[in-house]
Amino acid sequence: MDGMHDLGGRQGFGPVRHSPDAAVFHEDWEKRINALYGLAVRLGIFNMDEYRHAIERMEPRHYLSAGYYERTLTSLATLCVEKGVLTQAELEERAGGGFPLALPLGPGRSNVPARRSFQPGDRVRVRNDHVAGHVRMPGYIRGQQGVVVGVSPPYPFPDAHAHGLQAQDEPTYDVRFKSSDLWPDAADDALVHVGVFESYLQPDT
């Protein structure tokens, strides 16, 4: 889906602030939320694609103003409400006020019917698909040409896995793109590698 979470390649947000010495946690509540989220996945309450999509579904202003663990908290709470583990009223009673959740779950999709396998060296083009639900394809590679340089084992197809739909597992391909193709006149010459699911690719003819 096209949401505020997909910031890769977008301009206007300034440099990425990063420190190799940054603390993993800044408050004790962050440790608890991280532990609860991990426990919920282990217990099978929800899967990782559902977790990611609940973050993507956050209202854009909430997403941009929230820190990493607040997004984790919002996803965890949203999915627990949607799965019937607890209610929003119980959350708000405990919080002593409003408790914002992610926006409602939209439609997903199963595997693309006409997908095909690729081998290293194959030239491919990323499908120019605009998906309403969860998708693990960064927007900046949509419609772009690249070359397959590696293949990874099959994994649950995220577009279906985040929505409880049936789908075949798919391999991901390590696809190499030229930065000058992705961002013409706006990038130094470099090679960009992206792991791309099979349903997102078609032969480059």
PyMOL commands that set and color helices and strands:
alter all, ss='L'
color gray80, all
select helices_A, chain A and resi 28-42+48-56+60-65+68-82+88-95+139-141+158-161+179-182+198-200
alter helices_A, ss='H'
color red, helices_A
select strands_A, chain A and resi 123-126+145-151+172-178+191-197+201-203
alter strands_A, ss='S'
color yellow, strands_A
deselect
rebuild
show_as cartoon
